Amino acid sequence: RQAGSVRGVALRSQARTLANVDANEIEVVTKATGLNFRDVVNILGQDPTGQVRPLGLECAGVVRAAGSDVRHLSHGMPCFGIGLGCLRSWVRCDAHLQVRMPRVVGFDEACTLPILWPTVSLAMAELGCGRHGGSLLVHSASGGTGQVAVEFARLAGIGILASAGQPKKHLFLQRLGVRARASSRDPKAFAHGGNVLTTTGRLDGVLAASLAGDFTPTSLALLKEGARFLEIGKNKVWSQIRMDAAGPAGRFRLVAADYMPKAWWAAKLESLASALGRGLVSPLPLTLFDCSERDLVNAFSALRMGDNI
């Protein structure tokens, strides 16, 4: 209905006509759509660009039509990936941003990783410690980004330290095998916990998503010389000048996968599909909501409040 509140979501009917798709497009009958925190920022009218975008970024479904230049997907194939404005019954997608869905995952599970996995992959490449091990502090590690970072770091042989808020989130991380944890609710408690966790040495990197300002200086203090602070958030992000003033210049990296070329995304999504198919990567835990107005409001509210874990 209008931006500014999660209760502004309303369902609208969609035309059933099938128009010709462009050469590098596919039309997908959506079976599941994953909500991203950017959708919440969008619906609240808080997008840093000032734009109000169509809702939905990640989806899985069945190819309804494919353009003449599309070779890797065809009519009737299950697919997953990125589809701008995909919170709808069917959506046109750039075929570079969709790949064939492995049989071992369901449509709902496939929606949990298309943005997070490539983004964390880019962050880890910036960190550069995967080649020789190292240690990484992941803030808000029980969230989607944090869970992917933990799994990615394990595959790369990187030691994980984590911050989390509510006790249930610490318990969740403990079950994932993350033993080194600090509070993300109180900056003073985090400062104490961070110093305790790093008694054996400073960190090679910090990964954060729109980290609250009070936690940033303490996080910077935990880094060893030449280490990186990686920010993948979009909202209330410190500037390069402010970060350089708080610590040694050159540590801060803003990771923005949405500016990477289509070929990069295509390669990352193919790599993700392969890893899922071989069991090297696990879909994230999820909560399913029906596509009714009430359930949509509940879904956006849960994501906004962090109730998704």
JOLINJO-V657660 format. One record per pair of residues at least 24 apart in sequence whose C-alpha atoms are under 8 Angstrom apart, sorted by the first residue. I is the first residue (numbers start at 1). J is the second residue. D is the distance in whole Angstrom. If there is no record, write none. Layout:
i j d
I J D
I J D
This chain:
i j d
2 43 8
3 42 7
3 43 5
3 44 5
3 45 5
3 52 7
4 43 6
4 44 4
4 45 5
5 43 7
5 44 5
6 40 7
6 43 6
6 44 7
6 297 6
6 300 6
6 301 6
7 297 6
8 43 8
9 43 8
9 293 7
9 296 7
9 297 7
10 293 6
11 292 8
11 293 6
14 88 8
14 89 7
21 65 7
21 66 7
21 67 6
21 92 8
22 67 5
22 68 8
23 66 8
23 67 4
23 68 5
23 69 5
23 70 7
24 66 8
24 67 5
24 68 7
24 69 6
24 70 6
24 94 6
24 95 6
24 96 8
25 66 6
25 67 5
25 70 7
25 92 7
25 93 6
25 94 5
25 95 5
26 63 7
26 64 7
26 65 6
26 66 4
26 67 6
26 70 8
26 92 6
26 93 5
26 94 7
26 95 6
27 63 6
27 64 5
27 65 5
27 66 6
27 90 7
27 91 6
27 92 4
27 93 6
28 61 6
28 62 5
28 63 5
28 64 5
28 65 7
28 90 5
28 91 5
28 92 6
28 93 7
29 61 5
29 62 5
29 63 6
29 64 6
29 89 6
29 90 4
29 91 7
30 59 7
30 60 6
30 61 4
30 62 7
30 86 8
30 88 7
30 89 6
30 90 5
30 91 7
31 59 8
31 60 6
31 61 5
31 62 7
31 89 8
31 107 6
31 108 8
32 59 6
32 60 5
32 61 7
32 107 6
32 108 5
32 111 7
33 57 8
33 58 6
33 59 4
33 60 7
33 86 7
33 87 6
33 108 7
33 111 6
34 58 5
34 59 6
34 108 8
34 111 5
34 112 6
35 300 8
37 303 7
37 304 7
40 300 6
40 303 7
40 304 6
47 235 8
48 234 7
48 235 7
53 85 8
54 84 7
54 85 4
54 86 8
55 84 7
55 85 5
55 86 7
55 87 6
56 83 7
56 84 6
56 85 5
56 86 5
56 87 5
57 82 6
57 83 5
57 84 5
57 85 6
57 86 6
57 87 8
58 82 5
58 83 6
58 84 8
58 86 7
58 111 6
58 112 8
58 114 6
58 115 7
59 83 6
59 86 6
59 87 8
59 110 8
59 111 5
60 101 8
60 107 5
60 108 7
60 110 6
60 111 6
61 107 7
70 95 7
72 99 7
72 100 8
73 99 7
73 100 7
80 107 8
80 110 6
80 111 7
80 114 8
81 111 7
81 114 5
81 269 7
82 114 7
82 115 7
96 262 6
96 263 7
96 265 7
96 266 5
97 262 7
97 265 6
97 266 6
97 269 7
98 266 8
98 269 7
99 266 8
99 269 7
99 270 6
99 273 7
100 273 7
101 273 7
102 273 6
102 274 8
102 276 7
102 277 5
103 277 7
104 276 8
104 277 6
105 276 8
105 277 8
105 283 8
108 288 8
109 283 6
109 284 7
109 286 8
110 283 7
112 283 6
112 284 6
112 286 8
113 283 7
113 284 7
114 269 7
114 272 8
116 144 7
116 145 6
116 148 7
117 148 6
117 272 7
118 257 7
118 265 7
118 268 6
118 269 7
119 232 8
119 255 8
119 256 7
119 257 5
120 145 7
120 148 7
120 149 6
120 152 8
121 152 8
122 255 7
122 257 7
123 207 8
123 230 7
123 232 8
123 255 6
126 230 8
126 253 8
127 204 8
127 205 6
127 227 8
127 228 6
127 230 8
129 158 7
129 204 7
130 156 5
130 157 7
130 158 6
131 156 7
132 157 8
133 157 5
133 158 5
133 159 7
134 158 5
134 159 6
134 203 8
134 204 6
135 159 4
135 160 6
135 161 7
135 203 5
135 204 5
135 205 7
136 160 5
136 161 6
136 203 6
136 204 6
136 205 5
136 206 6
136 207 7
137 161 5
137 162 5
137 163 8
137 203 7
137 205 6
137 206 5
137 207 6
138 162 5
138 163 6
138 206 6
138 207 5
138 208 6
139 163 5
139 164 7
139 184 7
139 206 8
139 207 6
139 208 5
139 209 7
139 211 8
140 164 5
140 165 7
140 184 7
140 208 8
140 209 8
141 173 8
142 169 6
142 170 8
142 172 7
142 173 6
142 309 6
143 306 8
143 308 8
143 309 6
144 284 7
145 209 8
147 284 8
148 284 8
151 281 8
161 197 8
163 190 8
169 309 6
187 214 6
187 215 6
190 215 8
191 218 6
194 219 8
194 222 7
195 222 7
198 222 7
203 227 7
204 228 7
205 229 6
205 230 7
206 230 6
207 231 6
207 232 8
208 232 6
208 233 7
209 233 4
209 234 8
210 234 6
210 235 6
210 236 6
210 237 6
211 237 7
212 236 8
213 238 8
217 246 6
217 247 8
220 246 8
220 247 7
221 247 8
226 251 7
227 251 6
228 252 6
228 253 7
229 253 6
230 254 6
230 255 7
231 255 6
232 256 6
